[in-house]
């Protein structure tokens, strides 16, 4: 019930729906595409053993290079703006 959308749900665990401006949405889409593509490829390699788990640190570094910090920053800014509007 905590995660449901029925009348028994208190929605205390529900995540807000974020709406990005056109410019931010474009950047989020670009960053998300690159990061998700790389992550999916690497997950498959880790699962199949094509890539050793010892290379996980370089995986994390590459995710950072692809713009993970910027993506998180954009989400945080949009979330902060949402909270400011609700006050």
Buried (B, 14 or more C-beta within 10 A) or exposed (E): EEEEEEEEEEEEEEEEEBEBEEEBBEBBEEBBEBBEEBBEEBEEBBEEEEBEEEBEEEBEEBBEEBBBEEBEEBBEEBEEBEEEEEE
